[in-house]
Amino acid sequence: MSAILSADDLNDFISPGVACIKPVETIPKHAPEELHAYEVTTEDKIHKQNVPPAQISLTDCLACSGCVTSAEAVLVSLQSHSEVLYALDSLPSIDLSHLTKNHGAQEQIGRIFVASISPQVRASLAATYGVSETKAGWMIDQLLGGPEGLASGGKYGNDFTWIVDTNAMREASLVLGADEAMEPISTTDTQSNASNNGSSTMIPKNLILSSACPGWICYAEKTHPHVLPHLSRLKSPQALTGTLLKTVLSQQFNIRPDQIWHVSIMPCFDKKLEASREELTDIYWRPPSANSPTQAVRDVDCVITARELMMLADSRGISFPNLPRRPLSSRIPFPNPTISDFLSPKKHRSQAFEAGTSGGYLHHILQTQLWLHPNSTLTSTRGRNADVVEYTITSPNSSAPIFRAARYYGFRNIQNLVRKLKPVKKSRLPGGRGQAPKAGGGMDFAYVEVMACPGGCTNGGGQIKVDDILLNPETAVSQKEWLNRVDEAYYSMSENENGDEEGNSTIGDNPSKTEASDLVNGISPSYVKEVLHHWASSTGIELEKLVTTSYRKVESDVGKVGGGENERVVELAGKIGGGW
């Protein structure tokens, strides 16, 4: 979702479209009891009733392919910095010192506040204030959990008990993604892996498309359902982090998931839509229990962007650039030591430039293939522009490629991708044989990394733009130069304040893991899988329920006549730098 859909720029109201799946109902559901069902009467005998306003949630909006307008922006505005302040001021924090596994806080009035932060947001702030990515992260920690931050004001003086880096669960997603890419093909025919209700839950067919970008997922569900069987079933790092926090903390402290309030700070507005998906709620993973709430609880309660983080500080009267640029002096340790070591390693993995700024899903899969095939060679070929790159791994002992993959960024390039993925239809001419449809529309790629924003996630719509910064005319830069600064800050996360490498491993603080023999791209798959299985066993939930999700086909006739509306949306998205 683009920056034009920011709530601050909204000055109009668009009613739900004519094909909205949740129309505004204005007819009373029940006739007045004093009137006979077939009695003819006049208007003066009917008591006027105040019709409640239409209630349309973000989940409803995600199931509608007819609106990509300000109406969706109204719903997105429900997740904002104002909502964060409201949550902090609505209930006090739960006193964790009196909580045990057998004596929880289900009867207490309060919440546990937790936050997760993406590295792209830290990079955006680092470029804004001329600091390293590490110091930008410290400033965010001071705002969310320090004495000079949000805790200095508000009704209860609440702050966030735990602040988690999404890098940890992203590396879990990388390991799981590499395994998914190596899984045997579940189907070789032309039948879809979609169920009767349009959701795709099976193992993806031979061509796997990344699914961490919610803008791309919404686009596929609404306009190109034929690609749903190819989508990776893995949750995004934001969703994985939310599931981890809700499951571990609720189990450890014997509290309900709705007593944990989780805010995620992300580079794009589409992450708000992802957090609102029905598939990313506790009803998909919680064990049957009489204490479970009847209403679904989101794994991520609220999503704000880098710019909204600045608004959060301003709303409390806090000068963000004047916050201490040092780590928090003391924090409550995460209750599960194994997961705590995984979430907060002392050493961080180096970010390779070749991995890009969107998480490096394709890069890790390629490195895994190279590790599995010694002496193999990786070559890359640029497509029609810098956001389309094809990769091939070959062996000196064979002329056939071992593995082929590609990267497609930006909606203009995504359009070309989905056209290639369309199954070839048989000829309708009498006697014409045509061509049999092929899995993946005939593309011979095994994996494609798809991102909605040109240039990757550091160019998200919620990031701080060059126009947002007051620069002297002598130091003014273009948006392209500004993005280069953000990217440079993003790649600096592997350096400490002395300019030395902090390390290339996130294998935790366990001494037995410091010399892991299976390091791939600086990650130990065995260690990551060990932590994931510990997560599943400690919570009593199957790992597949914790790490996978599903997708659904959305049907609507709105905006599909002639394709003019879809073309206008894509053109608009291209002009503003990606997103809806």
C-alpha positions as CSV (number, residue, x, y, z in Angstrom):
1,M,0.0,0.0,0.0
2,S,1.3,3.3,-1.0
3,A,2.0,6.5,1.0
4,I,-1.1,8.1,-0.6
5,L,-3.3,6.0,1.6
6,S,-1.9,7.5,4.8
7,A,-4.7,8.5,7.1
8,D,-3.2,11.9,7.6
9,D,-3.8,12.7,3.9
10,L,-7.4,11.5,3.9
11,N,-10.0,14.2,3.4
12,D,-12.9,12.3,1.8
13,F,-15.2,9.4,2.4
14,I,-16.2,6.8,-0.1
15,S,-19.2,4.5,0.7
16,P,-18.8,0.8,0.1
17,G,-19.0,-0.2,-3.5
18,V,-22.1,-1.6,-5.2
19,A,-20.6,-5.1,-5.1
20,C,-19.3,-4.9,-1.5
21,I,-19.7,-8.3,0.2
22,K,-20.9,-6.5,3.4
23,P,-23.4,-3.9,2.2
24,V,-24.9,-1.1,4.3
25,E,-28.2,-2.5,5.6
26,T,-30.8,0.2,6.1
27,I,-34.0,-2.0,6.4
28,P,-35.0,-2.9,10.0
29,K,-34.5,-6.6,10.6
30,H,-37.7,-6.9,12.6
31,A,-41.0,-5.3,12.0
32,P,-42.8,-3.5,14.9
33,E,-44.5,-6.0,17.1
34,E,-47.7,-3.9,17.3
35,L,-48.2,-4.1,13.5
36,H,-49.6,-7.2,11.7
37,A,-47.4,-8.7,9.1
38,Y,-49.9,-8.0,6.3
39,E,-51.5,-4.9,7.7
40,V,-51.4,-1.8,5.4
41,T,-50.3,1.2,7.4
42,T,-48.9,4.7,6.9
43,E,-45.5,6.1,7.7
44,D,-46.7,8.1,10.7
45,K,-47.6,4.9,12.6
46,I,-44.1,3.5,12.3
47,H,-41.7,4.6,15.0
48,K,-38.4,6.0,13.6
49,Q,-35.4,3.9,14.4
50,N,-31.8,5.0,14.6
51,V,-30.0,2.7,12.2
52,P,-26.5,1.8,13.4
53,P,-23.7,2.7,11.0
54,A,-22.3,0.0,8.8
55,Q,-19.5,-2.0,10.5
56,I,-16.9,-3.1,8.0
57,S,-13.6,-4.5,9.3
58,L,-10.3,-4.9,7.6
59,T,-11.0,-8.6,7.3
60,D,-14.1,-7.8,5.3
61,C,-12.2,-5.4,3.1
62,L,-9.5,-8.1,2.4
63,A,-12.3,-10.3,1.0
64,C,-13.4,-7.6,-1.4
65,S,-11.7,-7.0,-4.7
66,G,-13.7,-4.1,-5.7
67,C,-12.1,-1.2,-3.7
68,V,-8.6,0.0,-3.8
69,T,-9.6,3.5,-2.6
70,S,-9.8,5.8,0.3
71,A,-12.4,3.5,1.8
72,E,-9.7,1.0,2.5
73,A,-7.5,3.8,3.9
74,V,-10.3,4.5,6.4
75,L,-10.1,1.0,7.6
76,V,-6.3,0.9,7.6
77,S,-6.3,4.1,9.8
78,L,-7.8,1.9,12.6
79,Q,-4.1,0.7,13.0
80,S,-2.2,3.9,13.7
81,H,0.0,5.6,16.3
82,S,-3.2,6.8,17.9
83,E,-4.3,3.3,18.4
84,V,-1.0,2.5,20.1
85,L,-1.5,5.4,22.6
86,Y,-5.1,4.3,23.2
87,A,-4.0,0.7,24.0
88,L,-1.3,1.9,26.4
89,D,-3.7,4.3,28.2
90,S,-6.7,1.9,28.3
91,L,-5.4,-0.7,30.7
92,P,-2.4,-1.0,33.1
93,S,0.5,-3.4,32.5
94,I,0.2,-6.8,34.2
95,D,2.6,-7.2,37.1
96,L,4.9,-10.1,35.9
97,S,6.6,-10.5,39.2
98,H,3.5,-12.3,40.6
99,L,2.9,-14.5,37.6
100,T,3.9,-18.2,37.4
101,K,2.9,-20.9,35.0
102,N,0.3,-22.3,37.5
103,H,-0.9,-18.9,38.7
104,G,-1.7,-16.7,35.7
105,A,-3.2,-13.3,35.2
106,Q,-6.5,-14.3,33.6
107,E,-8.4,-12.6,36.4
108,Q,-6.2,-9.6,36.4
109,I,-7.2,-6.4,34.6
110,G,-4.3,-5.5,32.4
111,R,-2.1,-6.4,29.4
112,I,1.4,-7.4,28.5
113,F,2.7,-5.0,25.9
114,V,5.2,-6.3,23.3
115,A,6.7,-4.9,20.1
116,S,8.6,-6.1,17.1
117,I,10.7,-4.0,14.7
118,S,11.8,-4.7,11.2
119,P,15.4,-3.9,10.1
120,Q,14.1,-1.8,7.2
121,V,12.5,0.6,9.7
122,R,15.8,0.9,11.6
123,A,17.5,1.6,8.3
124,S,15.1,4.4,7.4
125,L,15.6,6.1,10.8
126,A,19.3,5.6,10.6
127,A,19.4,7.5,7.3
128,T,17.2,10.2,8.6
129,Y,19.3,11.0,11.7
130,G,22.7,10.1,10.3
131,V,23.4,7.3,12.7
132,S,24.1,3.6,12.2
133,E,21.4,1.0,12.0
134,T,22.4,-0.3,15.5
135,K,22.0,3.2,17.1
136,A,18.7,3.7,15.4
137,G,17.5,0.5,17.0
138,W,18.7,1.7,20.4
139,M,16.7,4.9,19.9
140,I,13.6,2.9,19.1
141,D,14.1,0.8,22.1
142,Q,14.5,3.9,24.3
143,L,11.2,5.3,22.9
144,L,9.2,2.1,23.4
145,G,10.7,0.8,26.6
146,G,13.0,3.4,28.2
147,P,12.2,5.8,31.0
148,E,12.5,8.8,28.7
149,G,10.2,7.3,26.2
150,L,6.5,6.4,26.2
151,A,6.6,5.5,29.9
152,S,7.2,9.1,30.8
153,G,3.6,10.0,30.0
154,G,0.2,8.5,29.7
155,K,-2.5,7.5,32.1
156,Y,-0.6,4.4,33.5
157,G,3.0,5.1,32.4
158,N,3.0,1.9,30.3
159,D,5.8,0.9,28.1
160,F,6.6,-2.3,26.1
161,T,8.0,-5.1,28.2
162,W,9.7,-6.9,25.3
163,I,11.0,-5.4,22.1
164,V,11.9,-8.1,19.5
165,D,13.9,-7.9,16.3
166,T,12.1,-9.6,13.4
167,N,15.4,-10.7,12.0
168,A,15.3,-13.8,14.2
169,M,12.1,-15.1,12.9
170,R,13.1,-14.0,9.4
171,E,16.0,-16.4,9.6
172,A,13.6,-19.1,10.7
173,S,11.6,-18.3,7.7
174,L,14.7,-18.6,5.5
175,V,15.5,-22.1,6.8
176,L,11.9,-23.2,6.4
177,G,11.8,-21.7,2.9
178,A,14.9,-23.6,1.8
179,D,13.3,-26.8,3.0
180,E,10.1,-26.0,1.2
181,A,12.0,-25.4,-2.0
182,M,13.6,-28.9,-1.7
183,E,10.3,-30.7,-0.9
184,P,9.2,-33.2,-3.5
185,I,6.5,-32.0,-5.9
186,S,3.1,-32.8,-4.5
187,T,1.3,-32.7,-7.8
188,T,2.4,-33.0,-11.3
189,D,-0.9,-32.7,-13.1
190,T,-2.8,-29.5,-13.9
191,Q,-5.3,-29.7,-11.0
192,S,-5.2,-26.9,-8.5
193,N,-4.1,-27.2,-4.9
194,A,-7.0,-25.0,-3.9
195,S,-9.8,-26.3,-1.8
196,N,-13.5,-25.8,-2.5
197,N,-13.6,-22.4,-0.7
198,G,-10.7,-21.1,-2.8
199,S,-8.0,-21.4,-0.1
200,S,-4.7,-23.0,-0.9
201,T,-3.3,-25.1,1.9
202,M,-1.3,-27.9,0.2
203,I,2.4,-28.0,-0.5
204,P,3.1,-25.6,-3.4
205,K,3.5,-27.0,-6.9
206,N,6.9,-27.2,-8.5
207,L,7.2,-23.4,-9.0
208,I,7.2,-21.7,-5.6
209,L,6.4,-17.9,-5.3
210,S,7.5,-16.1,-2.1
211,S,4.6,-14.9,0.1
212,A,6.2,-12.5,2.6
213,C,4.9,-9.4,0.8
214,P,1.2,-8.8,1.7
215,G,0.7,-6.3,-1.2
216,W,1.6,-9.1,-3.7
217,I,-0.6,-11.6,-1.8
218,C,-3.6,-9.3,-1.9
219,Y,-3.1,-8.7,-5.6
220,A,-2.8,-12.4,-6.3
221,E,-5.9,-13.3,-4.3
222,K,-8.0,-10.6,-5.9
223,T,-7.0,-10.7,-9.5
224,H,-4.9,-13.8,-10.3
225,P,-6.2,-16.9,-8.3
226,H,-4.4,-19.2,-10.7
227,V,-1.1,-18.4,-8.9
228,L,-2.4,-19.3,-5.4
229,P,-1.3,-23.0,-5.7
230,H,2.3,-21.8,-6.2
231,L,2.5,-19.5,-3.2
232,S,4.7,-20.5,-0.3
233,R,2.7,-21.5,2.7
234,L,5.1,-20.0,5.2
235,K,4.1,-17.1,7.3
236,S,6.0,-13.8,7.0
237,P,8.5,-12.8,9.7
238,Q,5.9,-10.4,11.1
239,A,3.3,-13.1,11.4
240,L,5.8,-15.7,12.8
241,T,7.0,-13.2,15.4
242,G,3.4,-12.5,16.4
243,T,2.5,-16.2,16.7
244,L,5.7,-16.8,18.7
245,L,5.0,-14.0,21.2
246,K,1.3,-14.9,21.7
247,T,1.9,-18.6,22.1
248,V,4.9,-18.6,24.3
249,L,3.8,-15.8,26.6
250,S,0.3,-17.1,27.0
251,Q,1.5,-20.5,27.8
252,Q,4.4,-19.4,30.1
253,F,2.2,-17.1,32.2
254,N,-1.1,-19.0,31.8
255,I,-2.9,-16.0,30.4
256,R,-5.2,-15.5,27.5
257,P,-3.8,-14.4,24.1
258,D,-6.0,-11.3,24.2
259,Q,-4.1,-10.2,27.3
260,I,-1.0,-9.8,25.2
261,W,-1.0,-6.7,23.0
262,H,1.5,-6.8,20.1
263,V,2.5,-3.8,17.9
264,S,4.7,-4.4,14.8
265,I,6.7,-1.6,13.2
266,M,7.0,-2.3,9.5
267,P,8.1,-0.5,6.3
268,C,4.8,-0.6,4.4
269,F,1.1,-0.1,5.0
270,D,0.2,-3.5,3.5
271,K,1.5,-5.1,6.7
272,K,-1.6,-3.6,8.3
273,L,-3.7,-5.7,5.9
274,E,-1.7,-8.8,6.6
275,A,-2.2,-8.4,10.4
276,S,-5.9,-8.3,9.8
277,R,-6.1,-11.6,7.9
278,E,-8.4,-14.2,9.5
279,E,-5.8,-16.8,8.9
280,L,-3.4,-15.0,11.2
281,T,-5.4,-15.3,14.4
282,D,-5.2,-17.6,17.4
283,I,-8.2,-19.8,16.2
284,Y,-5.8,-21.5,13.8
285,W,-3.3,-22.5,16.5
286,R,-4.8,-22.4,19.9
287,P,-5.4,-25.7,21.7
288,P,-9.1,-26.4,22.6
289,S,-9.7,-24.8,26.0
290,A,-12.7,-23.6,28.0
291,N,-10.8,-20.4,28.8
292,S,-10.3,-19.5,25.1
293,P,-12.2,-16.4,24.0
294,T,-15.0,-16.9,21.5
295,Q,-13.7,-14.1,19.3
296,A,-10.5,-14.5,17.3
297,V,-7.4,-12.8,18.7
298,R,-4.9,-11.4,16.2
299,D,-1.3,-12.5,16.3
300,V,-0.4,-8.8,15.5
301,D,-2.8,-6.3,17.1
302,C,-1.5,-3.2,15.4
303,V,1.0,-2.2,12.7
304,I,2.6,1.2,12.4
305,T,5.3,2.4,10.0
306,A,8.5,4.3,10.3
307,R,6.7,7.6,9.8
308,E,4.0,6.7,12.2
309,L,6.7,5.9,14.8
310,M,7.7,9.6,14.5
311,M,4.1,10.6,15.0
312,L,4.0,8.4,18.1
313,A,6.9,10.2,19.7
314,D,5.5,13.6,18.8
315,S,2.1,12.8,20.3
316,R,3.8,12.2,23.6
317,G,5.9,15.3,23.3
318,I,9.1,13.3,22.9
319,S,11.9,14.5,20.7
320,F,13.0,11.3,18.9
321,P,16.5,12.6,17.8
322,N,17.3,13.5,21.4
323,L,16.6,10.0,22.8
324,P,19.6,8.2,24.2
325,R,21.6,6.3,21.6
326,R,22.6,3.4,23.8
327,P,21.0,0.1,24.8
328,L,18.4,-0.1,27.5
329,S,20.1,-0.5,30.9
330,S,18.0,-3.3,32.1
331,R,15.2,-5.4,30.7
332,I,13.1,-8.3,31.9
333,P,14.5,-11.5,30.4
334,F,12.2,-13.4,28.0
335,P,10.6,-16.2,30.1
336,N,11.8,-19.0,27.8
337,P,15.6,-19.1,27.9
338,T,16.0,-21.1,24.7
339,I,13.8,-18.8,22.7
340,S,15.3,-15.8,24.4
341,D,18.8,-16.7,23.2
342,F,17.4,-17.1,19.7
343,L,15.5,-13.8,19.7
344,S,18.5,-11.8,21.1
345,P,21.8,-13.3,20.0
346,K,25.0,-11.5,20.9
347,K,26.3,-11.8,17.4
348,H,24.4,-10.8,14.2
349,R,24.7,-12.3,10.8
350,S,26.2,-10.1,8.1
351,Q,23.8,-8.8,5.5
352,A,25.1,-9.7,2.0
353,F,24.5,-7.1,-0.7
354,E,23.4,-9.8,-3.1
355,A,20.6,-10.8,-0.7
356,G,18.8,-7.5,-1.3
357,T,16.8,-5.5,1.2
358,S,13.7,-7.6,1.3
359,G,14.9,-10.4,3.6
360,G,17.1,-12.5,1.2
361,Y,14.7,-15.4,0.7
362,L,15.9,-16.2,-2.8
363,H,19.6,-15.6,-1.8
364,H,19.4,-18.1,1.1
365,I,17.8,-20.7,-1.1
366,L,20.5,-20.2,-3.7
367,Q,23.2,-20.5,-1.1
368,T,21.6,-23.6,0.2
369,Q,21.6,-25.2,-3.3
370,L,25.3,-24.2,-3.7
371,W,26.1,-25.8,-0.3
372,L,24.3,-29.0,-1.4
373,H,26.1,-29.1,-4.7
374,P,29.8,-28.5,-4.2
375,N,31.7,-27.1,-7.2
376,S,28.5,-25.8,-8.8
377,T,28.4,-22.3,-10.3
378,L,25.9,-19.5,-9.9
379,T,25.2,-17.1,-12.7
380,S,22.8,-14.2,-12.9
381,T,21.1,-12.5,-15.9
382,R,19.4,-9.1,-15.7
383,G,15.9,-8.9,-17.2
384,R,14.2,-5.9,-18.8
385,N,15.1,-3.8,-15.8
386,A,17.1,-3.9,-12.5
387,D,14.1,-5.4,-10.6
388,V,14.0,-8.5,-12.7
389,V,17.0,-10.9,-12.3
390,E,17.2,-14.6,-13.3
391,Y,19.6,-17.0,-11.6
392,T,21.0,-20.4,-12.7
393,I,23.0,-22.9,-10.8
394,T,25.0,-25.3,-13.0
395,S,27.4,-28.2,-12.5
396,P,30.6,-28.8,-14.4
397,N,29.5,-32.4,-14.8
398,S,26.2,-31.7,-16.5
399,S,24.8,-29.4,-19.2
400,A,21.4,-29.2,-17.6
401,P,20.9,-26.6,-14.9
402,I,20.6,-27.8,-11.3
403,F,18.4,-25.0,-10.1
404,R,16.8,-22.0,-11.7
405,A,15.2,-19.0,-9.9
406,A,14.3,-15.4,-10.4
407,R,13.5,-12.1,-8.7
408,Y,10.5,-9.9,-9.7
409,Y,10.0,-6.6,-7.9
410,G,7.4,-4.0,-8.6
411,F,3.8,-4.4,-9.9
412,R,4.7,-3.7,-13.5
413,N,7.1,-6.7,-13.5
414,I,4.7,-8.7,-11.4
415,Q,2.1,-8.3,-14.2
416,N,4.5,-9.8,-16.7
417,L,5.2,-12.7,-14.2
418,V,1.5,-13.6,-13.7
419,R,0.9,-13.5,-17.4
420,K,3.7,-16.1,-17.9
421,L,2.1,-18.2,-15.1
422,K,-1.3,-18.5,-16.8
423,P,-1.9,-22.1,-17.9
424,V,-2.0,-22.5,-21.7
425,K,-5.5,-23.4,-22.8
426,K,-6.3,-26.1,-25.3
427,S,-7.4,-25.0,-28.8
428,R,-11.2,-24.6,-29.3
429,L,-10.9,-25.1,-33.0
430,P,-12.3,-28.4,-34.4
431,G,-9.4,-30.8,-34.6
432,G,-7.0,-28.4,-32.9
433,R,-4.9,-30.1,-30.3
434,G,-3.4,-27.0,-28.8
435,Q,-1.0,-27.3,-25.9
436,A,-1.5,-29.1,-22.7
437,P,-1.3,-26.7,-19.7
438,K,1.9,-27.0,-17.8
439,A,2.5,-26.5,-14.1
440,G,3.8,-22.9,-13.6
441,G,2.5,-21.9,-17.1
442,G,5.6,-23.4,-18.7
443,M,8.2,-21.4,-16.6
444,D,11.2,-23.5,-15.7
445,F,12.0,-21.6,-12.4
446,A,11.9,-23.5,-9.2
447,Y,11.5,-20.4,-7.0
448,V,10.6,-16.7,-7.6
449,E,11.0,-14.0,-5.0
450,V,8.2,-11.5,-5.5
451,M,8.0,-8.1,-3.9
452,A,5.5,-5.3,-4.6
453,C,7.8,-2.4,-4.2
454,P,10.5,-1.6,-6.8
455,G,13.9,-1.8,-5.1
456,G,12.6,-3.9,-2.3
457,C,11.3,-3.4,1.3
458,T,13.5,-0.4,2.1
459,N,11.3,1.4,-0.5
460,G,8.1,0.7,1.4
461,G,5.3,3.2,1.4
462,G,5.5,3.7,5.1
463,Q,9.2,4.6,5.1
464,I,10.5,8.1,5.7
465,K,10.8,9.8,2.3
466,V,13.2,12.5,1.3
467,D,10.4,15.1,1.1
468,D,9.7,14.4,4.8
469,I,13.2,15.6,5.8
470,L,14.1,19.3,6.1
471,L,17.3,19.5,4.2
472,N,19.4,22.5,3.4
473,P,19.4,23.4,-0.3
474,E,23.2,22.6,-0.4
475,T,22.6,19.1,0.9
476,A,19.3,18.3,-0.9
477,V,19.2,14.9,-2.6
478,S,16.9,13.1,-4.9
479,Q,14.6,10.2,-3.8
480,K,16.9,7.7,-5.6
481,E,20.0,9.0,-3.7
482,W,17.9,8.9,-0.5
483,L,17.1,5.3,-1.0
484,N,20.8,4.6,-1.5
485,R,21.4,6.0,1.9
486,V,18.7,3.8,3.4
487,D,20.1,0.8,1.7
488,E,23.6,1.6,3.0
489,A,22.2,1.9,6.5
490,Y,20.4,-1.4,6.1
491,Y,23.7,-3.2,5.2
492,S,25.5,-1.6,8.0
493,M,23.7,-3.8,10.6
494,S,26.6,-6.2,10.4
495,E,29.0,-3.7,11.8
496,N,29.5,-2.5,15.3
497,E,30.2,1.1,16.3
498,N,34.0,0.6,15.8
499,G,33.4,-0.5,12.3
500,D,34.4,-4.1,12.9
501,E,32.4,-7.1,11.9
502,E,30.2,-8.3,14.8
503,G,30.1,-11.8,13.3
504,N,28.3,-13.7,10.7
505,S,26.3,-16.0,12.8
506,T,23.1,-15.9,14.8
507,I,23.5,-19.3,16.4
508,G,22.9,-17.9,19.8
509,D,24.8,-17.9,23.0
510,N,25.1,-21.7,23.4
511,P,28.9,-22.5,23.4
512,S,28.2,-25.8,21.7
513,K,26.8,-23.9,18.7
514,T,29.6,-21.6,18.1
515,E,31.3,-24.0,15.7
516,A,28.3,-25.2,13.9
517,S,29.3,-27.3,10.9
518,D,26.2,-26.7,8.8
519,L,26.4,-23.0,8.4
520,V,24.6,-21.8,5.2
521,N,24.6,-18.1,4.5
522,G,25.7,-17.6,8.1
523,I,22.8,-19.5,9.5
524,S,22.8,-22.9,11.2
525,P,19.7,-24.8,9.9
526,S,20.1,-27.4,12.6
527,Y,20.1,-24.9,15.3
528,V,17.1,-23.0,13.9
529,K,15.1,-26.2,13.6
530,E,16.1,-27.2,17.1
531,V,14.6,-23.9,18.4
532,L,11.5,-24.3,16.2
533,H,10.8,-27.8,17.6
534,H,11.4,-26.5,21.1
535,W,8.8,-23.8,20.4
536,A,6.3,-26.4,19.3
537,S,7.0,-28.9,22.1
538,S,6.9,-26.2,24.9
539,T,3.6,-24.9,23.7
540,G,2.0,-28.2,22.8
541,I,1.1,-27.0,19.3
542,E,2.0,-28.7,16.1
543,L,4.8,-26.8,14.3
544,E,2.9,-26.8,11.0
545,K,0.1,-24.8,12.7
546,L,2.6,-22.3,14.0
547,V,4.6,-21.6,10.8
548,T,2.2,-22.0,7.9
549,T,-0.9,-20.2,6.6
550,S,-3.3,-20.4,3.7
551,Y,-4.7,-18.2,0.9
552,R,-8.1,-17.7,-0.7
553,K,-9.6,-16.8,-4.0
554,V,-11.6,-13.6,-4.0
555,E,-14.2,-13.2,-6.7
556,S,-15.9,-9.9,-7.7
557,D,-17.0,-8.2,-10.9
558,V,-16.0,-4.8,-9.7
559,G,-13.4,-3.1,-11.8
560,K,-12.9,-6.0,-14.1
561,V,-14.9,-4.8,-17.1
562,G,-12.4,-3.8,-19.7
563,G,-9.6,-3.9,-17.2
564,G,-9.5,-0.1,-17.1
565,E,-9.6,0.1,-13.3
566,N,-6.9,-2.5,-12.8
567,E,-4.6,-0.7,-15.2
568,R,-5.2,2.6,-13.5
569,V,-4.3,1.1,-10.1
570,V,-1.1,-0.4,-11.4
571,E,-0.2,2.8,-13.1
572,L,-0.8,4.7,-9.9
573,A,1.3,2.2,-7.9
574,G,4.1,2.5,-10.3
575,K,4.3,6.2,-10.0
576,I,4.4,6.3,-6.2
577,G,6.9,3.5,-5.8
578,G,5.1,0.3,-5.3
579,G,2.3,-1.0,-3.1
580,W,-1.4,-0.7,-3.9
